[in-house]
Amino acid sequence: MSFKVAFIGAGSIGFTRNLLRDLLSVPEFRDIEVAFTDINERNLDMVTRLCQRDIDANGLNIKIQSTLDRREAVRDARYVFVVVRVGGLDAFQLDIDIPLKYGIDQCVGDTLCAGGIMYGQRGIPQILEFCKDIREVAEPDCLMLNYANPMAMLTWAANKYGGVRTVGLCHGVQHGHRQIAEVLGLPKEEVDIVCAGINHQTWYIQVKHKGQDLTGQLLEAFERHPVYSKTEKVRIDMLRRFGYYSTESNGHLSEYVPWYRKRPEEIPDWIDLGSWINGETGGYLRVCIEGRNWFETEFPRWMEAPPLEYRPDRRSEEHGSYIIEGLETGRVYRGHFNVVNHGTITNLPPDAIVEVPGYVDRNGINIPRIGDLPLGCAAVCNASITVQRLAVEAAVRGDDMLLRQAMMMDPLVGAVCNPPEIWQMVDEFLVAQERWLPQYGPAIAAAKERLAKGPLLPTRDYKGAARLPVRTVEELKENRREADELASEADKAKQRPAAG
């Protein structure tokens, strides 16, 4: 069995190396073609060398095609993984720091809120360029598997405007599934779930054990858990008020809704600093910077360490390799995927990207009908979908008025800022991120003029309610194992210390 798989953004060590291991652990895939591409030559070289060493150590006769030429990488590909971070950590820093001047305190800033909206403005033009290459030189009906955030916005743009079949993939559902099994005191494989909503706001609308529905027992189970009762306060409060547990972490969820991060003095009541994912200001940015610095410094040691083993029992829970396995071998796989709604969830818009159960086999990716979400859950999702729609259209058209409206409609931005503040913040974003926003030329020129002319609204030198300093490489060396895991995992919340 031979076909080609390309990775765009392959310089991302966590995703690329682990997804490749997952894929090459399938016995039938020992002769596939693999291509890596990235715009960062140094990162691409390091990841290629590390992955090629893994391949060789596992006795496979595969030579990675590593190239800065994206078009050549996707040429004749049947599957394309997208694992990019457009703008890198420099742009990510701006996504966190500019909103803080206006009082918007984000933990992650990559899905919704001010940071997620701007991340989408950078990512959508690039996704559409990827789609153009795929349409023109990849295999007919090539499938794009998108791991990049903002998941819903990028997947929406690719399906609506890119002309390429695109499925968005995330590990949030698997996280919550493990938590639910743990608080119920049951093995995960015995707990059957149905999860539905939108990415990072997906709801466990059914939790069963041997046919018995346990959904109504979750609130009490989480409230009495010795760790989660302290680290997941936002999720538990949402469960208390909406009746269903949500997929995303405490830190993620806290910035998607208007209630938990709008008053600086209240933020500590809802978060925990035992792990960044529990709500730390700019926490994901911090661990990404630490992981990058560690990998670049420790790369020679990584090349000396034992290679990854390509074995079925070493595969991760990431959906990507299982989808390809199902399509190519016919083995049935059940997961949760981000797809165009098309009436799957009947009280969410049909054109929105929803995260829902799906089955994969040789007949394709098949999505069962969910019906209506509970009304409150649907209301939360619909508020976010409105922001996503505005942000997607703004990015495609280069329309800064739609961009400003997306910011106004965002739940947390709207809870913290008034319209003049939002207008000025968008001007700052456009100017600061000019090199990644080619579609906004005239709007950027006008923003520069306004910022130069003034008068400007006062902003603050605000570091956030719970900001921790970036650890140095020397500090990271105090726990090499933790630092290695941080740098090597795509899922940087996989290892979570106990509540602090």
C-alpha positions in Angstrom: 0.0 0.0 0.0 1.6 3.2 -1.1 0.4 6.8 -1.1 1.9 10.2 -0.2 1.3 12.2 3.0 2.6 15.8 3.3 3.1 17.8 6.5 2.8 21.6 6.1 4.4 23.3 9.1 6.6 20.2 9.7 9.0 22.3 11.8 6.5 21.8 14.7 8.3 19.1 16.6 5.4 18.0 18.8 2.8 17.4 16.1 5.1 16.2 13.3 7.1 13.6 15.1 4.2 12.1 17.0 1.8 12.1 14.0 4.4 10.4 11.9 5.0 7.8 14.6 1.2 7.1 14.7 1.0 6.8 10.9 4.0 4.5 10.5 2.8 2.3 13.3 0.1 1.0 10.9 1.6 -2.2 9.4 0.2 -1.5 5.9 1.8 1.9 5.8 5.5 0.8 5.8 6.0 1.9 2.2 4.2 5.3 2.0 5.8 8.5 0.9 6.3 11.3 3.4 7.0 15.0 2.6 7.8 17.7 5.1 7.7 21.5 4.4 8.1 24.6 6.5 9.1 28.2 6.0 11.7 27.9 8.9 14.7 26.1 7.4 16.4 25.4 10.7 13.4 23.9 12.4 12.6 21.9 9.3 16.1 20.5 9.2 16.1 19.5 12.9 12.7 17.8 12.8 13.6 16.0 9.5 16.8 14.7 10.9 15.1 13.5 14.1 12.2 11.8 12.2 14.5 10.2 9.6 16.5 8.7 12.4 13.3 7.3 13.9 12.3 5.8 10.5 15.8 4.3 10.0 15.8 2.8 13.5 12.5 1.1 12.9 13.8 -0.5 9.7 11.6 1.3 7.2 12.8 2.1 3.7 11.2 5.6 3.7 13.2 8.7 2.8 11.5 12.0 3.9 11.2 14.5 1.2 12.1 17.7 3.1 11.7 21.0 1.2 11.0 24.7 1.7 8.9 24.5 -1.5 5.4 23.8 -0.3 4.0 23.1 -3.7 6.6 20.3 -4.3 5.8 18.8 -0.9 2.0 18.5 -1.6 2.5 17.3 -5.2 0.7 14.0 -5.7 -0.2 13.9 -1.9 -3.4 12.0 -1.0 -3.4 13.4 2.5 -2.0 16.7 3.9 -1.6 17.5 7.6 -1.6 21.2 8.5 0.3 21.9 11.7 1.3 25.5 11.2 1.4 28.5 13.6 1.2 31.5 11.2 3.3 34.3 12.5 5.0 32.0 15.0 5.6 33.0 18.6 6.3 36.7 17.6 2.7 37.2 16.5 1.4 35.1 19.3 3.1 37.4 21.8 1.2 40.3 20.2 -2.1 38.4 20.4 -1.6 38.3 24.2 0.1 41.6 25.0 -2.0 44.1 22.9 -5.3 43.0 24.5 -3.8 43.2 28.0 -3.3 47.0 27.4 -7.1 47.1 27.1 -7.8 44.9 30.1 -8.5 41.7 28.1 -6.8 38.9 30.0 -6.4 35.6 28.0 -5.0 32.3 29.0 -4.5 30.9 25.5 -5.8 33.3 22.8 -5.8 30.9 19.9 -9.5 30.1 19.3 -11.7 33.0 20.1 -11.3 36.3 22.0 -9.0 39.0 20.6 -6.0 36.7 20.1 -8.0 34.0 18.4 -9.6 36.4 16.0 -6.3 37.8 15.0 -4.7 34.4 14.7 -7.5 33.6 12.2 -6.7 36.8 10.2 -3.2 35.5 9.8 -4.0 31.9 9.2 -6.9 32.0 6.8 -5.0 33.6 3.8 -2.3 30.9 4.3 -4.9 28.1 4.5 -6.4 29.3 1.2 -2.9 29.3 -0.4 -2.4 25.7 0.9 -5.8 24.8 -0.7 -4.7 26.3 -4.0 -1.6 24.2 -4.1 -3.6 21.1 -3.2 -6.2 21.7 -5.9 -3.6 22.2 -8.5 -0.9 19.5 -7.8 -2.1 17.0 -5.1 -4.0 13.8 -5.9 -7.6 14.5 -6.9 -9.9 14.7 -3.9 -6.9 15.0 -1.5 -8.0 15.3 2.1 -6.6 18.1 4.3 -6.4 17.2 8.0 -6.1 20.5 9.9 -4.6 20.6 13.4 -4.0 24.4 13.3 -6.0 26.9 15.3 -8.3 28.7 15.3 -9.7 25.3 14.3 -13.2 26.2 13.4 -12.3 29.4 11.5 -9.5 27.8 9.4 -11.6 24.7 8.7 -14.6 26.9 7.8 -12.5 29.0 5.3 -10.9 25.9 3.7 -14.3 24.2 3.1 -16.1 27.3 2.0 -13.5 29.1 0.0 -10.6 26.7 -0.5 -12.3 24.0 -2.5 -10.5 21.2 -0.6 -12.1 18.6 1.6 -11.0 19.6 5.1 -11.5 18.0 8.5 -10.4 19.7 11.7 -8.9 17.5 14.4 -8.4 18.2 18.1 -7.7 16.2 21.3 -10.0 18.1 23.6 -12.8 15.5 23.6 -10.3 12.7 24.6 -9.1 14.9 27.5 -12.6 15.4 28.9 -13.5 11.7 28.3 -10.5 10.7 30.6 -11.6 13.2 33.3 -15.2 12.0 33.2 -14.1 8.3 33.6 -11.8 9.3 36.4 -14.4 11.2 38.5 -16.9 8.4 38.0 -14.3 5.8 39.1 -14.6 3.8 35.9 -12.2 2.6 33.2 -12.3 5.0 30.2 -13.0 2.2 27.7 -16.2 1.4 29.6 -17.5 4.9 29.5 -19.4 5.7 26.2 -19.8 9.3 25.3 -21.6 11.4 22.7 -20.0 14.9 22.4 -21.3 17.6 20.2 -21.0 21.4 19.7 -18.2 23.5 18.2 -14.4 23.1 18.7 -13.4 23.9 22.2 -17.0 24.3 23.2 -18.2 20.7 22.7 -20.6 19.3 25.2 -20.8 15.7 26.6 -24.5 15.4 26.0 -24.5 11.7 26.8 -22.3 9.7 29.2 -23.2 6.0 29.6 -21.8 3.0 31.4 -23.1 -0.4 30.3 -26.3 1.3 29.1 -26.9 3.4 32.2 -27.0 7.2 31.6 -24.6 8.9 34.1 -24.8 12.4 32.7 -26.7 13.7 35.7 -24.1 12.4 38.1 -21.2 14.4 36.7 -21.7 17.6 38.7 -21.5 15.9 42.1 -18.6 13.7 40.9 -16.5 16.7 39.8 -17.4 18.8 42.9 -16.0 16.0 45.2 -12.9 15.3 43.1 -9.8 16.4 45.2 -8.0 17.9 42.2 -10.6 18.9 39.5 -12.7 20.7 42.1 -9.9 23.1 42.4 -8.4 23.2 38.8 -11.6 23.1 36.8 -13.8 25.7 38.5 -15.0 27.4 35.3 -15.9 24.1 33.7 -17.7 22.9 36.9 -19.6 26.2 37.1 -20.6 25.9 33.5 -21.7 22.3 34.2 -23.7 23.6 37.2 -25.5 26.3 35.2 -25.9 24.6 31.7 -26.2 21.0 32.8 -23.4 19.5 30.6 -19.6 19.2 30.9 -17.6 21.1 28.2 -14.6 19.6 26.5 -12.1 22.4 26.9 -9.8 23.1 29.8 -10.5 25.7 32.5 -8.1 28.2 30.9 -9.5 27.8 27.4 -13.2 27.9 28.4 -12.7 31.0 30.7 -11.8 33.2 27.7 -14.7 32.0 25.4 -17.5 33.3 27.6 -18.1 36.7 29.2 -18.3 35.8 32.9 -15.0 34.6 34.4 -12.2 36.9 33.2 -13.8 40.3 32.9 -12.9 41.6 36.4 -9.2 41.3 37.2 -9.8 41.0 40.9 -12.1 38.0 40.3 -9.9 36.0 37.9 -7.9 34.3 40.7 -11.2 32.9 42.1 -11.7 30.9 38.9 -8.2 29.7 38.0 -5.4 27.6 39.4 -1.7 28.1 38.8 -0.6 24.5 39.2 -0.6 24.2 35.4 -0.8 26.8 32.7 -4.0 25.2 31.3 -5.9 26.0 34.4 -6.1 29.7 33.6 -2.7 31.4 33.8 -2.5 34.7 31.9 -0.6 34.0 28.7 0.1 30.5 29.9 0.1 28.7 26.6 2.5 31.4 25.1 4.8 30.8 28.0 5.1 27.1 27.6 5.4 27.4 23.8 8.4 29.7 24.3 9.9 27.4 26.8 9.4 24.4 24.6 11.0 26.1 21.6 14.0 27.3 23.6 14.5 23.8 25.1 14.3 22.0 21.8 16.7 24.3 20.1 19.2 24.0 23.0 18.8 20.3 23.6 18.5 19.1 20.0 21.9 17.4 20.0 21.0 15.4 23.1 17.7 14.5 21.5 19.6 13.0 18.5 21.5 10.9 21.0 18.4 9.7 22.8 16.6 6.4 21.9 14.4 6.8 18.8 10.7 6.5 18.9 9.3 2.9 18.4 6.7 2.5 15.7 4.3 0.1 17.4 0.5 0.0 17.5 0.6 0.2 21.3 2.7 3.4 21.2 0.2 5.4 19.0 -1.3 8.6 20.5 -5.0 9.4 20.7 -4.7 12.0 17.9 -7.3 11.2 15.3 -5.3 11.7 12.1 -3.6 8.4 11.6 -6.7 6.5 12.5 -8.7 8.4 9.9 -6.2 7.5 7.2 -6.1 3.9 8.4 -9.9 3.7 8.2 -10.0 5.2 4.7 -7.2 3.0 3.4 -7.8 -0.4 5.1 -11.5 -0.3 5.9 -11.0 -0.7 9.6 -13.8 1.2 11.4 -12.7 4.1 13.5 -15.0 6.2 15.7 -13.8 9.7 16.8 -14.9 13.3 17.1 -14.2 15.5 14.1 -14.7 19.1 13.0 -16.8 19.2 9.9 -19.4 21.4 8.1 -22.6 21.1 10.0 -25.0 20.4 7.1 -27.8 19.8 9.6 -26.0 17.4 11.9 -26.8 19.7 14.9 -30.2 21.1 14.0 -30.1 24.2 16.1 -26.7 25.4 14.9 -26.3 27.1 11.5 -25.8 24.6 8.7 -22.7 26.3 7.3 -20.9 26.4 10.7 -18.1 24.0 11.6 -19.3 21.6 14.3 -17.4 19.0 16.4 -19.4 15.8 16.4 -19.0 12.0 16.4 -17.9 10.4 13.2 -17.2 7.0 11.8 -14.5 6.2 9.2 -14.0 3.2 6.9 -13.4 2.6 3.2 -16.7 4.4 2.4 -15.4 7.7 3.8 -16.0 9.8 6.9 -19.6 9.4 8.0 -21.3 11.7 10.4 -24.5 10.7 12.3 -27.3 13.2 12.9 -27.3 14.6 16.4 -30.4 16.7 16.4 -30.9 19.7 18.7 -28.3 20.5 21.4 -29.8 21.5 24.7 -30.9 25.1 24.4 -28.4 26.6 26.7 -25.5 24.8 25.2 -26.6 25.8 21.7 -26.9 29.5 22.8 -23.2 29.4 24.0 -22.1 27.9 20.7 -24.2 30.3 18.6 -22.6 33.3 20.3 -19.1 31.9 19.3 -20.3 31.0 15.8 -21.4 34.6 15.2 -17.8 35.7 16.0 -16.3 33.0 13.8 -18.4 33.9 10.8 -17.5 37.6 11.0 -13.8 36.7 11.5 -13.7 34.3 8.5 -15.4 36.8 6.2 -13.2 39.6 7.4 -10.0 37.6 6.7 -11.2 36.4 3.3 -12.3 39.9 2.2 -9.7 42.0 4.0 -12.6 43.9 5.5 -11.5 45.6 8.7 -15.1 46.7 9.5 -16.1 43.0 9.8 -13.0 42.4 11.9 -14.0 45.2 14.3 -17.5 43.7 14.5 -16.1 40.3 15.2 -14.2 41.8 18.1 -17.3 43.7 19.4 -19.4 40.5 19.3 -16.8 38.4 21.0 -18.1 37.6 24.5 -15.1 38.5 26.6 -13.9 41.4 24.5 -17.4 42.9 24.6 -17.6 42.3 28.4 -14.3 44.2 29.0 -14.1 46.9 26.3 -16.3 49.6 24.9 -16.6 50.3 21.1 -13.9 53.1 20.9 -11.5 50.9 22.8 -12.1 48.0 20.4 -11.6 50.3 17.4 -8.3 51.5 18.7 -7.1 48.0 19.7 -7.9 46.7 16.2 -5.8 49.6 14.8 -2.9 48.6 17.0 -3.3 44.9 15.9 -3.4 45.8 12.2 -0.2 47.9 12.4 1.7 45.6 14.7 0.9 42.5 12.6 1.2 44.1 9.2 3.7 41.6 7.8 1.3 38.7 8.3 -1.9 40.5 7.0 -1.4 41.1 3.3 -5.2 41.4 2.7 -5.4 44.5 4.9 -3.2 47.0 3.0 -5.5 50.0 2.8 -6.9 49.4 6.3 -3.4 49.2 7.8 -2.5 52.5 6.1 -5.6 54.2 7.6 -4.9 52.7 11.0 -1.3 54.0 11.0 -2.6 57.5 10.2 -5.2 57.4 13.0 -2.6 56.2 15.5 -0.2 58.9 14.5 -2.7 61.6 14.5 -4.5 60.9 17.8 -5.8 61.7 20.3 -5.5 58.2 21.6 -7.5 56.6 24.4 -5.4 55.8 27.5 -4.2 52.2 27.8 -2.6 50.5 30.8 0.7 48.7 31.5 -1.1 45.6 32.6 0.6 42.2 32.8 -2.5 40.2 33.7 -4.1 38.9 36.8 -2.0 35.7 36.8 1.1 36.1 34.7 4.1 33.9 35.4 7.6 34.5 34.0 9.1 32.4 31.1 11.5 30.0 32.6 15.1 30.0 31.4 16.8 27.0 29.9 18.8 26.7 33.0 15.6 26.6 35.1 14.2 24.0 32.8 17.2 21.8 33.3 16.1 21.3 36.9 13.6 18.9 35.5 14.8 17.6 32.2 12.1 15.0 31.9 9.3 17.5 32.2 11.1 19.9 29.8 11.5 17.1 27.2 7.8 16.2 27.5 6.8 19.9 27.2 8.8 20.3 24.0 8.0 17.0 22.4 4.2 16.9 22.9 1.8 18.6 20.6 -0.6 18.4 23.5 1.1 20.7 26.0 -1.5 20.1 28.6 -1.1 16.3 28.7 0.9 16.3 31.9 -0.9 18.4 34.5 0.5 18.9 38.0 -1.9 18.7 40.9 -3.7 21.8 42.0 -1.5 24.6 43.3 
